[in-house]
Amino acid sequence: MNSHLPTQTQVVIIGGGIVGCSAAYHLAKLGWKDVLLLEQNQLAGGTTWHAAGLVGRLRTTNSMTKINKYSAQLYAGLERETGHSVGWKQVGSLIVARSRDRMTQLRRTAAMSEWFGVEVQLISPETAKEKWPLLRIDDLLGAAWLPHDGKVVPREAAVALAKGAQAHGATVLENARVLEVLHRDGRAVGVRVQLNDTVAADVRRLTSLTDAERGVWKENQSLVTSAATVEIKADYVVLAGGMWTRELGLGCGVTIPLYPVEHHYAVTEPIDGAFDELPVGRDPDLCIYFRGEANAVLLGAFQALSKPWMVERVPDDFSFQLLDPDWDKFTEPLKNGRWRIPALQTCEFAKFVNGPESFTPDNNFILGEAPELRNLFIAAGFNSVGIASAGGAGKYLAEWIVEGQPTLDLWSVDIRRFGPWANNRVFLRERVTEVLGLHYQMAWPNREFETGRGLRRTPLHERLAAQGACFGVKNGWERPNWFARSNTRHGPRDTEHDTPLADDPLTEYSFGRQNWFANHATEHRAAREKVAIFDQTGFSKFILKGPDTTGLLQRLCGNNVDVAVGKTVYTGLFNQRGGFESDLTLVRLAQDEFHIITGTAQAVRDADWIRRNTGHGEQAVLIDVTGGFGVLGVMGPDSRALLSRLTEADLSNAAFPFGTSQQIGIGPAMVRAVRITYVGELGWELHVPMDQLALVYDRLMDAGLDFGITNAGHYAINSLRLEKGYRAWGAELSPDDTPLEAGLAFAIDWSKAFIGRDVLARQKAAGVRRRLAIFVLEDPEPILWGGELIHRDGKPVGYTTSGSYGHTVGGAIAMGYVNHFSDVTPQFMHSGRYEIDVGGCRCSARIHLQAPYDPARQRILS
């Protein structure tokens, strides 16, 4: 596979596993011929060669499903294109369920698959046994059958992709180890490569090249030495080095949080009744998977708790090695495998594979351009879905490089979702023990990670914990989700729904009402009827200042930001396709200075977007002040009266109108009070110096006792904002969603130029084919979580983007886009009959294009 080594190239790809080969293949197919793929050993090393080769099409989001669907289609045709067999077999896959909750999950999966374009059939245990005759089924309640899934021989797929890349002009070089990524002025400019004897000799034979053209050779050593190194200049560098990628990132100051985990499977001796075309089987309740392997059975596991590979540094020569067999760790999967497939009880095992694979802190792979270095792209950390995702990941990464921006919503895998806090090795070693098992753990709504917690705490953490906070985590920040409450103090139960209060801050997961339902109702109603206090410190916060700040923001933002000092502006940031890159609130502090408030998860992303779109020579400096200020939301009809007890400032509507900000005193502290709301009630966000946050909180709680001030969590924020129709980035808003589709055209100033304006103007003239709406179930009993299929007149038209229970409107509430092949007008929206699939049952829903709860509007503005 070796080719001659160039001294300069347009793109250099580090790593010849299936992902790197896919990236090279797709870049070459897009017409970029000057592509160099470097592999430190031989192609398909690292994780690819020992992977189980499962290719499932269905994922949890539309974008990820598109990636996997494309992979399956690519592998199916790769042999015809390249002449190299990849062993593709469309054997289908079978997921069995032995619990009611698992069946509910399968019904949710089957409903969403209809919209994603993946065939899923819910079948009986008997039909499952027809497809996998060796199965035991007496404890099964049902199964899901995905007929278009398949399997591939991973090593051969990688080689075929490399051959395809070469056929389209790319260069592939084995036995070339990249030692470091070269960079200058914040941009990747190439790599330094170590060559082994064979490759070095090959390079020496390129007698037509001068020494200078061959690059800078370390200490002028002979090219035939085993330590020969060469520098290769490149316009773009792609890190697709699997387990080695994090180390390469550390060497150039780039955060790539992944870590290797031991992952096991075993292959039996031949078994009667086993054959290679058996479907891929999964029993998530028993944490096992299985498939045919010739006339034997391959049995693998995704255990709830796994083992990190406790290695100081992944050895350079580990490409085609395995870890020692760990039958002790495999005891439970083996027991479960013998239960599900009785033939395993008496068979011998021919092979045990203990191969490390890299996992990330959130079980999603890492893709995209590093915010620390321009033109350095990452494709790594595939969490055991590398084979199924590699085809699509390579395609969309190549398009990202060529187009200069993603061509679809890739936020769930975007490298910018992680900050430096996530790349700590102690944290990674702890978190990945949980991540591997998530593949088969129940996909509970609102499930929180249990490992690697407590990394980012506000000064209120201990106070809130003492008052019953049940914490969740977002971007490393510990945030109250809800508060446990004493049944004695607050009454025995939620009388409207006859639900007891939870007095222990531990979430009991379910697809229906979880144990915090009544607690959530208390917090929700406190904000609607009295006053609630929210710790929103995790908000990402920036200062943007400099002579060119206003002009820069006018170009980036859809709304007009040139407002009076002290005014706030809600606005979207749009890409060239007119989709949301973010939505945020600006507070103008001075003529050349703005305070930026954005989502907790968007700190790195938004900073990167602003900096990369700051023109050369523009004088505007962005400073992250997230850690310097806490945020307390004081919300509810009594918020003005409460705050007035603690400040000399005039909080009347005339003196402090909605959408403005002032520096005021709260007790002995000075805070920036911003009169905005994300819950749809009168209230202020108080931006408090972090060293005074506890002081201000204590004063508010003391002064609010006779108002019945209530601690409230982020679950209440979610339900309150849904009732008011407030959108959330990452749910209702994404790079694929435009403000016209999302009902946010009011936040666009069409009289000025901004990124994405021309595309949006054309869409405005042509009309939209999808439109966001709010849905409230007519039956007050079910719960919506997001991710439920929406039917209009019996036909699927979209899915819910987020959901909760609206205690003010008296039913489950959700948002979701309604799609149609032609213009989706308000008249079209209102003319249909809507149902939402809740765990396999269609529930009638009322559609709203405006907030279903609006009596609070007068309170907000007065």
C-alpha positions in Angstrom: 0.0 0.0 0.0 3.0 2.3 0.3 3.5 5.2 -2.0 6.2 7.8 -2.4 6.5 10.4 0.4 5.8 14.0 -0.6 7.3 17.0 1.3 4.1 19.0 0.9 0.4 18.2 0.6 -3.0 19.8 0.8 -4.2 17.4 3.5 -2.4 14.9 5.7 -4.5 12.3 7.6 -3.0 10.7 10.6 -4.2 7.1 11.1 -5.0 4.3 8.7 -7.9 2.8 10.6 -11.3 2.6 9.0 -12.1 6.3 10.0 -8.9 7.7 8.5 -9.3 5.6 5.4 -12.8 6.8 5.0 -11.8 10.5 5.4 -9.1 10.0 2.7 -11.6 8.2 0.4 -14.2 10.9 0.7 -11.8 13.8 0.3 -10.4 12.2 -2.8 -13.9 11.6 -4.2 -14.7 15.3 -3.7 -11.8 16.1 -6.0 -9.0 16.8 -3.5 -6.2 14.7 -5.1 -3.4 16.0 -2.9 -4.3 13.9 0.1 -1.7 12.0 2.1 -2.7 9.2 4.6 0.0 8.2 7.1 -0.3 5.0 9.1 2.3 4.2 11.8 2.1 0.5 11.2 -0.2 -1.2 8.7 -3.7 -0.2 7.6 -6.6 -1.2 9.9 -4.4 -1.2 13.0 -5.4 0.0 16.5 -9.1 -0.9 17.0 -10.3 -1.5 13.5 -8.7 -5.0 13.0 -10.3 -6.6 16.1 -13.7 -4.9 16.0 -16.8 -7.1 15.8 -17.9 -5.5 12.5 -21.6 -4.7 13.5 -23.3 -2.1 11.2 -26.6 -0.9 12.6 -28.4 1.9 10.8 -30.5 3.4 13.6 -29.1 6.0 16.1 -30.8 8.3 18.6 -30.8 11.4 16.3 -31.6 12.1 12.7 -28.1 13.2 11.9 -26.4 10.2 13.5 -28.8 7.9 11.7 -27.9 9.6 8.4 -24.3 8.8 9.1 -24.9 5.1 9.8 -27.3 4.7 6.9 -24.7 6.1 4.6 -22.1 3.8 6.0 -24.2 0.7 5.3 -24.9 1.8 1.8 -21.2 2.5 1.2 -20.0 -0.9 2.5 -22.7 -2.6 0.4 -21.2 -1.2 -2.8 -17.5 -0.9 -1.9 -16.4 -4.2 -3.4 -18.0 -3.3 -6.8 -16.2 0.0 -6.8 -12.8 -1.1 -5.6 -12.6 -4.8 -6.4 -11.7 -5.6 -2.8 -14.1 -7.7 -0.8 -15.3 -6.2 2.5 -17.4 -9.1 3.7 -20.6 -7.1 3.7 -23.6 -9.2 4.6 -27.1 -7.7 5.2 -28.0 -10.2 7.9 -30.3 -7.9 9.8 -30.3 -7.3 13.5 -32.5 -8.4 16.4 -33.0 -6.7 19.7 -34.8 -8.8 22.3 -36.6 -7.5 25.4 -37.3 -9.3 28.7 -38.8 -6.3 30.6 -41.7 -4.0 30.2 -39.5 -1.0 30.3 -37.3 -2.4 27.5 -40.4 -3.0 25.4 -41.4 0.6 26.0 -38.0 1.7 24.8 -38.3 -0.5 21.7 -41.7 1.0 20.9 -40.2 4.5 21.2 -37.4 3.4 19.0 -39.7 1.9 16.4 -41.8 5.0 16.3 -38.8 7.3 15.7 -37.3 5.0 13.1 -40.3 5.6 10.9 -39.4 9.2 10.6 -35.7 8.5 10.3 -36.3 6.2 7.3 -35.1 3.0 9.0 -37.3 -0.1 8.9 -38.0 -1.5 12.4 -40.5 -4.3 13.0 -41.8 -5.2 16.5 -42.1 -8.9 16.5 -43.1 -11.7 19.0 -40.6 -13.9 20.8 -41.6 -16.8 18.5 -40.8 -14.8 15.4 -37.4 -13.8 17.0 -36.6 -17.5 17.4 -37.4 -18.1 13.8 -34.7 -15.6 12.9 -32.2 -16.8 15.5 -33.1 -20.5 16.1 -30.5 -21.0 18.9 -32.2 -18.5 21.2 -34.0 -19.2 24.4 -37.2 -17.1 24.4 -39.3 -18.2 27.4 -38.5 -15.1 29.3 -38.9 -12.6 26.4 -41.8 -10.2 25.9 -40.9 -9.3 22.4 -38.2 -8.0 20.0 -37.4 -5.5 17.4 -36.2 -6.6 13.9 -34.1 -4.3 11.7 -33.9 -6.2 8.4 -31.4 -3.8 6.7 -28.6 -3.9 9.3 -25.6 -6.0 8.6 -22.0 -6.8 9.3 -18.6 -6.3 7.6 -15.0 -7.5 8.0 -13.5 -4.3 9.4 -10.0 -4.8 8.3 -11.0 -5.4 4.7 -13.4 -2.4 4.8 -10.5 -0.2 5.8 -8.2 -1.6 3.0 -11.0 -1.2 0.4 -11.5 2.5 1.4 -7.7 3.1 1.1 -7.7 1.5 -2.3 -10.6 3.6 -3.3 -8.8 6.7 -2.0 -5.7 5.8 -4.1 -7.8 5.2 -7.1 -9.1 8.8 -6.8 -5.6 10.2 -6.5 -4.8 10.0 -2.7 -1.4 8.8 -1.4 -1.3 6.1 1.3 1.9 5.4 3.3 2.3 2.8 5.9 5.1 2.5 8.6 5.2 6.3 9.0 4.6 7.4 12.5 3.6 11.0 13.1 5.5 12.4 16.1 3.8 15.8 16.3 1.5 18.2 14.6 3.3 21.3 13.5 1.6 24.6 14.0 2.3 28.3 13.6 0.2 31.4 14.4 -2.8 29.4 15.7 -2.9 27.2 12.6 -1.8 23.6 11.8 0.8 23.7 9.1 2.0 20.1 8.9 3.5 17.1 10.7 6.8 15.6 11.7 7.0 12.0 10.7 9.3 9.1 11.8 10.0 6.5 9.2 11.1 2.9 9.7 14.0 1.4 7.7 11.9 0.3 4.8 10.1 3.5 4.2 13.3 5.6 4.8 15.1 3.6 2.2 12.2 4.1 -0.2 12.5 7.8 0.4 16.2 7.8 -0.3 15.5 6.2 -3.6 13.6 9.3 -4.7 16.8 10.7 -6.2 15.0 13.3 -8.2 14.3 15.2 -5.0 16.8 17.5 -3.3 17.4 17.4 0.4 15.4 20.6 0.8 12.5 19.2 -1.1 12.5 16.2 1.2 11.9 18.4 4.2 13.9 19.2 7.3 15.5 16.0 8.5 16.3 15.6 12.2 20.0 16.3 12.9 20.8 15.6 9.2 20.7 11.9 9.8 20.8 9.4 6.9 17.5 8.6 5.5 18.1 4.9 6.0 18.3 5.0 9.8 15.3 3.8 11.7 15.0 7.1 13.4 14.7 9.2 10.2 12.3 12.0 10.6 10.9 14.4 8.0 8.6 17.4 8.2 5.7 17.4 5.8 3.9 20.7 5.1 0.2 20.6 4.9 -2.7 23.0 4.5 -4.9 20.7 6.6 -4.2 18.0 9.2 -6.7 15.4 10.2 -6.2 13.4 13.5 -7.9 10.0 13.1 -5.4 8.1 15.2 -7.8 6.3 17.5 -6.3 5.7 21.0 -3.3 7.7 20.1 -5.2 10.8 19.1 -5.4 12.4 22.6 -1.7 12.2 23.0 -1.1 13.9 19.7 -3.6 16.6 20.7 -1.9 17.3 24.0 1.3 17.8 22.0 -0.2 20.7 20.1 -2.4 22.1 22.9 -5.7 20.7 21.6 -8.4 19.2 23.9 -9.4 15.7 22.7 -11.0 13.9 25.6 -11.0 10.2 25.0 -9.5 7.2 26.8 -9.1 3.5 26.0 -11.3 0.9 27.7 -11.0 -2.8 27.7 -13.7 -4.4 25.5 -14.3 -8.1 25.3 -15.8 -10.7 23.0 -15.2 -14.4 22.6 -15.7 -16.8 19.7 -16.8 -20.4 20.2 -15.7 -23.5 18.5 -18.1 -24.7 15.8 -21.7 -25.2 17.1 -24.5 -27.2 15.4 -27.0 -24.8 14.0 -24.7 -21.8 13.9 -23.9 -20.2 10.5 -22.4 -16.9 9.3 -25.6 -15.4 8.1 -27.3 -15.4 11.5 -28.5 -11.9 12.4 -26.7 -9.6 14.7 -28.4 -10.2 18.0 -28.6 -7.9 21.0 -30.0 -8.6 24.5 -29.5 -5.2 26.2 -31.1 -6.4 29.4 -28.4 -9.0 29.7 -25.7 -6.6 28.3 -24.7 -9.0 25.5 -24.6 -9.1 21.8 -24.0 -12.1 19.5 -23.8 -13.0 15.8 -22.7 -15.8 13.6 -19.0 -16.3 12.9 -18.7 -18.9 10.2 -20.2 -22.0 11.9 -19.5 -20.6 15.4 -21.0 -17.8 17.6 -19.3 -14.6 18.5 -20.4 -13.4 22.0 -19.7 -9.9 23.1 -20.6 -7.6 26.0 -21.3 -4.0 27.0 -21.1 -4.4 30.8 -22.5 -1.7 33.1 -19.0 -1.1 34.5 -15.9 -1.6 32.4 -12.2 -1.4 32.9 -10.1 1.5 31.7 -6.7 0.5 30.2 -4.4 1.7 33.0 -1.5 2.6 30.7 0.6 5.7 31.0 0.9 6.1 27.3 -0.5 3.8 24.5 2.6 2.1 23.1 3.5 3.0 19.5 3.8 -0.7 18.6 0.4 -1.8 19.9 -1.3 -1.5 16.5 -2.0 -5.3 16.1 -1.8 -6.4 19.7 -4.4 -7.4 22.3 -4.6 -7.3 26.0 -4.5 -10.5 28.1 -7.8 -12.4 28.2 -9.9 -11.5 31.2 -12.3 -14.4 31.7 -13.0 -13.2 35.3 -14.4 -9.9 33.9 -16.3 -11.9 31.3 -17.9 -14.2 33.9 -21.3 -12.4 33.9 -21.6 -11.9 30.1 -20.7 -15.6 29.7 -23.3 -16.6 32.2 -25.9 -14.4 30.4 -24.8 -15.7 27.0 -25.3 -19.3 28.1 -28.8 -18.4 29.3 -29.8 -16.7 26.1 -28.1 -19.3 23.8 -28.2 -22.6 25.6 -25.9 -24.2 23.1 -23.1 -22.1 24.7 -23.4 -24.1 27.9 -21.4 -27.1 26.5 -19.2 -25.5 23.8 -15.6 -24.6 24.0 -14.2 -21.2 23.1 -11.6 -20.8 20.3 -10.7 -17.2 20.9 -11.0 -14.4 23.5 -10.5 -10.8 22.3 -9.7 -8.2 24.8 -9.1 -5.1 22.6 -8.9 -1.6 23.9 -11.2 1.0 22.3 -11.3 4.7 22.9 -14.4 6.2 24.6 -15.4 9.8 25.3 -17.1 11.4 28.3 -20.5 11.4 26.8 -20.6 8.3 24.6 -20.5 10.3 21.3 -17.5 10.4 19.0 -15.5 13.5 18.3 -15.6 15.2 14.9 -14.7 18.6 13.6 -12.2 21.4 13.6 -10.3 22.0 16.8 -11.1 25.4 18.3 -7.4 25.8 19.4 -5.9 25.3 16.0 -7.3 26.3 12.6 -7.3 23.6 9.9 -6.7 20.8 12.4 -9.6 18.4 12.2 -10.4 15.5 14.5 -12.2 12.2 13.9 -11.7 9.9 16.9 -13.2 8.4 20.1 -15.9 6.3 18.4 -17.2 4.5 21.5 -17.5 1.0 19.8 -19.5 2.4 16.8 -16.5 3.1 14.7 -17.3 0.5 12.0 -21.0 1.5 11.8 -20.2 5.2 11.7 -16.9 5.4 9.8 -18.4 5.7 6.3 -20.7 8.5 7.2 -18.2 10.2 9.6 -15.6 10.3 6.8 -18.1 11.7 4.3 -19.3 14.5 6.5 -15.8 15.3 7.8 -14.6 15.6 4.2 -17.5 17.9 3.4 -16.8 20.0 6.5 -13.2 20.5 5.3 -14.1 21.2 1.7 -17.1 23.5 2.4 -15.5 25.2 5.5 -18.5 24.4 7.6 -20.6 21.3 8.5 -23.2 20.3 5.9 -25.7 19.1 8.6 -26.2 19.3 12.3 -23.2 17.6 13.9 -23.5 19.2 17.3 -23.8 15.9 19.2 -20.3 14.9 18.0 -18.8 18.4 17.6 -15.4 18.6 19.3 -16.4 22.1 20.6 -18.9 20.6 23.1 -15.9 19.9 25.4 -13.8 22.3 27.4 -10.4 21.7 28.8 -12.0 20.4 32.0 -13.0 17.2 30.2 -9.5 16.2 29.2 -8.2 15.4 32.7 -6.9 11.8 32.7 -8.2 11.1 36.2 -11.7 12.2 35.2 -11.5 10.2 31.9 -10.4 7.0 33.6 -13.4 7.3 36.0 -16.0 8.3 33.4 -15.2 5.8 30.8 -15.9 2.9 33.2 -19.6 3.9 32.9 -19.7 5.0 29.2 -19.1 1.7 27.5 -22.1 0.1 29.3 -24.4 2.9 28.2 -24.9 1.2 24.8 -27.1 -1.3 26.5 -28.3 0.5 29.6 -31.9 1.6 29.5 -32.2 4.9 27.6 -34.0 6.6 30.5 -35.3 10.2 29.9 -33.0 12.7 31.7 -30.5 10.0 32.7 -27.5 11.6 34.4 -23.9 10.3 34.6 -22.9 8.8 37.9 -19.2 8.9 37.5 -16.7 11.7 37.2 -19.0 14.1 39.1 -18.3 17.2 41.1 -15.8 18.8 38.7 -17.4 22.3 38.5 -19.4 23.4 41.5 -20.8 26.8 42.4 -20.3 28.4 45.8 -23.9 27.5 46.5 -23.4 23.7 46.0 -23.3 22.7 49.7 -26.1 25.0 50.6 -28.4 23.7 47.9 -27.4 20.1 48.7 -28.4 20.7 52.3 -31.8 21.9 51.1 -32.4 18.7 49.1 -31.0 19.5 45.6 -30.8 16.5 43.3 -28.0 17.6 40.9 -27.5 17.0 37.3 -24.4 17.9 35.2 -24.0 20.0 32.1 -20.6 20.9 30.6 -19.1 19.7 33.9 -21.3 22.1 36.0 -23.3 20.6 38.9 -26.8 22.1 38.6 -29.9 21.4 40.7 -32.5 19.5 38.6 -35.1 19.4 41.4 -35.3 19.6 45.2 -36.4 16.9 47.6 -39.1 18.1 50.0 -40.4 16.9 53.3 -44.0 15.5 53.0 -44.6 16.8 56.5 -43.6 20.3 55.8 -45.1 20.7 52.3 -48.1 18.5 52.7 -48.5 14.8 52.0 -48.9 14.8 48.3 -49.6 16.8 45.1 -53.4 16.8 45.4 -54.1 17.5 41.8 -52.3 14.4 40.6 -52.4 12.4 43.9 -48.6 12.0 43.7 -46.4 12.0 46.8 -43.4 14.3 47.2 -40.0 12.8 47.0 -38.1 13.4 50.2 -34.8 11.9 49.1 -32.8 13.6 46.3 -32.4 10.5 44.2 -34.1 10.2 40.8 -36.0 7.0 40.1 -36.0 6.7 36.4 -39.0 5.6 34.3 -40.7 6.4 31.0 -43.7 7.7 32.9 -43.9 10.0 35.8 -40.7 9.9 37.8 -40.5 10.2 41.5 -39.9 13.9 41.4 -43.1 14.8 39.6 -44.8 16.4 42.6 -41.6 18.2 43.6 -41.4 19.6 40.1 -45.0 20.8 40.3 -44.2 22.6 43.6 -41.3 24.4 42.0 -43.2 25.2 38.8 -46.1 26.7 40.6 -43.9 28.7 42.9 -42.5 30.5 39.9 -46.0 31.1 38.4 -47.7 32.1 41.7 -45.1 33.4 44.2 -41.3 33.6 43.7 -38.7 31.0 43.0 -34.9 31.2 43.0 -32.8 29.3 40.4 -29.0 28.8 40.4 -28.1 29.4 36.8 -24.4 30.0 37.3 -23.5 27.5 34.6 -24.6 29.9 31.9 -21.6 30.7 29.7 -20.7 34.3 29.9 -18.3 36.6 27.9 -17.2 40.2 27.6 -16.7 41.4 24.1 -15.0 44.8 23.9 -13.0 47.0 21.5 -13.6 49.7 18.9 -15.0 47.3 16.3 -17.2 45.3 18.7 -20.5 46.7 17.5 -19.7 46.2 13.8 -18.6 42.6 14.4 -21.7 41.8 16.3 -23.9 43.4 13.6 -22.3 41.1 11.1 -22.7 38.0 13.3 -26.2 38.6 14.7 -29.5 38.5 13.0 -30.9 41.2 15.3 -29.9 44.8 15.6 -27.4 45.1 18.4 -26.7 48.8 18.1 -29.0 49.7 21.0 -28.6 52.1 24.0 -26.2 51.3 26.8 -28.1 49.2 29.3 -30.4 47.5 26.8 -30.5 43.8 26.1 -30.8 42.1 22.8 -32.0 38.5 22.1 -30.5 37.3 18.8 -29.4 34.3 16.8 -26.0 33.7 15.3 -26.5 32.1 11.8 -24.4 30.0 9.5 -24.2 30.4 5.7 -27.1 28.1 5.4 -29.3 30.3 7.6 -29.3 27.8 10.4 -28.6 28.6 14.1 -25.0 28.4 15.3 -26.3 29.7 18.6 -28.8 32.0 20.2 -27.8 34.3 23.0 -28.6 37.5 25.0 -26.4 40.6 24.7 -26.3 43.3 27.3 -24.7 46.5 26.1 -22.4 47.8 28.9 -20.7 50.6 26.9 -20.4 51.9 23.4 -17.6 49.4 22.8 -18.5 46.6 25.3 -21.1 43.9 25.5 -21.8 41.2 28.1 -22.8 38.0 26.3 -25.0 35.3 28.0 -25.3 32.0 26.3 -26.1 28.3 27.0 -24.1 26.3 29.5 -23.0 23.8 26.9 -22.0 26.4 24.3 -19.0 28.1 25.9 -16.3 26.7 23.5 -18.6 26.7 20.5 -19.8 30.3 20.8 -16.3 31.6 21.6 -14.9 29.7 18.6 -17.6 31.0 16.3 -17.1 34.6 17.3 -13.3 34.4 17.1 -13.2 32.6 13.7 -15.5 35.3 12.2 -13.6 38.2 13.6 -11.8 39.8 10.6 -8.1 40.3 10.4 -7.4 43.7 11.9 -10.8 44.0 13.7 -10.3 45.3 17.2 -12.6 43.2 19.4 -11.4 41.1 22.3 -13.5 38.2 23.7 -13.0 37.3 27.4 -14.6 34.3 29.0 -15.9 35.4 32.4 -18.1 32.3 33.2 -16.0 31.5 36.2 -16.1 35.0 37.5 -19.8 35.5 37.9 -22.7 33.4 39.3 -26.2 33.9 38.2 -29.3 33.8 40.3 -32.7 33.8 38.7 -35.3 35.4 40.9 -38.6 34.7 39.1 -42.3 35.1 39.9 -45.1 37.6 40.6 -43.5 38.5 44.0 -39.9 38.9 42.6 -40.1 42.7 42.5 -41.4 43.0 46.0 -38.7 40.6 47.3 -35.9 42.4 45.6 -37.1 45.8 46.7 -36.5 44.8 50.3 -32.8 44.4 49.5 -32.0 47.3 47.2 -32.3 51.0 47.1 -32.8 50.8 43.3 -36.2 51.7 41.8 -37.5 48.4 40.3 -40.7 49.9 39.0 -41.4 49.3 35.3 -40.9 52.9 34.5 -37.4 53.0 36.1 -36.3 49.4 35.2 -38.3 48.3 32.1 -38.2 44.8 30.6 -35.1 44.1 28.5 -32.8 46.4 30.4 -29.9 46.0 32.8 -28.5 48.0 35.7 -25.8 47.7 38.3 -27.6 47.6 41.7 -27.0 46.7 45.3 -28.5 43.6 46.8 -27.8 43.8 50.5 -24.1 44.6 50.9 -23.2 43.3 47.4 -23.2 44.9 44.0 -24.7 42.8 41.2 -25.7 43.3 37.5 -29.5 42.9 37.4 -30.9 42.0 34.0 -34.6 42.1 33.6 -35.2 39.2 31.3 -36.9 35.8 31.8 -36.6 32.3 30.5 -39.6 31.1 32.5 -42.2 33.6 31.4 -42.7 35.5 34.6 -41.8 38.8 36.1 -38.2 38.5 37.3 -34.5 39.4 37.2 -31.3 37.5 36.5 -28.7 38.6 39.0 -25.1 38.4 37.7 -23.1 38.3 40.9 -19.4 38.2 41.5 -18.6 34.6 42.3 -17.1 35.5 45.7 -20.4 37.2 46.7 -22.8 34.6 45.3 -23.4 32.8 48.6 -23.9 36.1 50.4 -26.6 37.3 47.9 -28.3 33.9 48.0 -28.5 34.0 51.8 -30.0 37.5 51.9 -32.6 36.6 49.3 -33.7 33.4 51.1 -33.9 35.3 54.4 -35.9 38.2 52.9 -38.2 35.9 51.0 -39.4 33.7 53.8 -42.8 35.3 54.2 -43.2 35.3 50.3 -42.8 31.5 50.4 -39.6 31.7 48.3 -38.8 28.3 46.8 -35.6 26.7 45.5 -36.3 25.5 42.0 -34.3 23.4 39.6 -33.7 23.1 35.9 -36.6 20.7 35.4 -38.9 23.5 36.4 -37.1 25.9 34.0 -37.7 23.5 31.2 -41.5 23.1 31.8 -41.9 26.8 32.4 -40.2 27.8 29.2 -42.2 25.3 27.2 -45.4 26.8 28.4 -44.2 30.2 27.2 -42.9 28.9 24.0 -39.2 29.7 24.6 -36.9 27.8 22.4 -33.7 26.0 23.5 -30.5 25.7 21.4 -29.6 22.0 20.9 -33.3 21.1 21.0 -35.5 23.4 19.0 -32.6 25.3 17.5 -29.7 23.7 15.6 -27.5 24.4 12.5 -30.2 22.8 10.4 -33.0 25.0 11.7 -33.7 28.5 10.6 -35.4 31.4 12.5 -38.2 31.4 10.0 -38.9 27.7 10.7 -38.5 28.2 14.4 -40.9 31.1 14.7 -38.2 33.6 15.6 -38.3 36.0 12.7 -39.2 38.8 15.2 -35.5 38.7 16.2 -34.2 39.5 12.7 -33.4 43.0 11.5 -33.7 42.7 7.7 -32.4 46.1 7.1 -28.8 45.1 7.8 -26.3 42.6 6.5 -25.4 39.5 8.5 -24.2 36.0 7.9 -26.9 33.9 6.4 -29.2 36.8 5.5 -29.4 36.1 1.8 -30.4 32.5 2.3 -33.0 33.6 4.9 -34.4 36.3 2.6 -34.9 33.7 -0.1 -36.6 31.3 2.4 -38.8 34.2 3.5 -40.0 34.8 0.0 -40.5 31.1 -0.9 -42.1 30.0 2.4 -41.0 27.3 4.8 -41.7 23.6 4.6 -41.3 23.0 8.3 -42.5 25.0 11.2 -42.1 24.7 15.0 -45.2 24.3 17.1 -46.1 23.6 20.7 -48.2 20.6 21.6 -50.2 19.9 24.7 -51.7 16.4 25.3 -55.5 16.3 25.9 -55.1 13.4 28.3 -53.5 14.8 31.5 -51.9 11.5 32.5 -49.0 10.8 30.0 -45.6 12.4 30.1 -43.6 13.7 27.1 -39.8 13.8 27.2 -38.8 14.7 23.6 -38.1 12.3 20.9 -41.7 11.2 20.3 -43.2 10.9 16.8 -45.8 13.5 15.8 -48.7 12.4 13.6 -50.9 14.8 11.6 -54.1 13.3 10.2 -52.6 9.8 10.8 -49.3 10.5 9.0 -45.9 11.1 10.6 -44.8 14.8 10.1 -41.9 15.1 12.7 -40.9 14.5 16.2 -40.9 16.3 19.5 -37.7 18.2 20.2 -38.2 18.6 24.0 -40.9 17.8 26.4 -42.1 18.1 30.0 -45.2 18.4 32.1 -47.0 21.8 32.0 -48.5 22.1 35.5 -50.1 25.4 34.5 -51.7 24.1 31.3 -52.6 20.8 32.9 -50.9 18.3 30.6 -47.7 17.1 29.0 -46.2 19.7 26.8 -43.7 19.5 24.0 -42.3 21.3 21.0 -41.6 19.9 17.6 -41.4 20.7 13.9 -44.2 19.9 11.5 -42.9 19.0 8.1 -44.7 19.1 4.7 -43.6 18.9 1.1 -45.0 22.4 0.4 -45.4 25.7 2.2 -46.3 25.1 5.9 -48.6 28.0 6.7 -50.4 28.7 10.0 -53.6 27.6 8.3 -52.1 24.3 7.3 -50.8 23.8 10.9 -54.2 24.5 12.5 -56.2 22.4 10.0 -54.8 19.1 11.0 -55.6 16.6 13.7 -52.5 15.8 15.8 -51.4 12.8 17.8 -48.1 12.1 19.6 -46.8 8.5 20.0 -46.2 7.9 23.7 -44.5 4.5 24.1 -46.5 3.0 21.2 -49.8 4.7 22.0 -51.1 7.6 20.0 -52.3 10.4 22.2 -54.4 13.3 20.9 -52.7 16.7 21.2 -53.7 20.4 20.7 -51.3 22.4 18.6 -50.3 26.0 19.4 -48.3 28.4 17.3 -48.2 30.9 20.2 -47.5 30.2 23.9 -50.3 28.1 25.4 -49.8 30.1 28.6 -49.8 33.8 28.3 -51.6 35.4 31.3 -48.1 36.1 32.6 -47.2 38.4 29.7 -48.7 41.4 31.4 -46.8 40.6 34.6 -43.5 40.3 32.6 -43.9 43.7 30.9 -45.3 45.6 33.9 
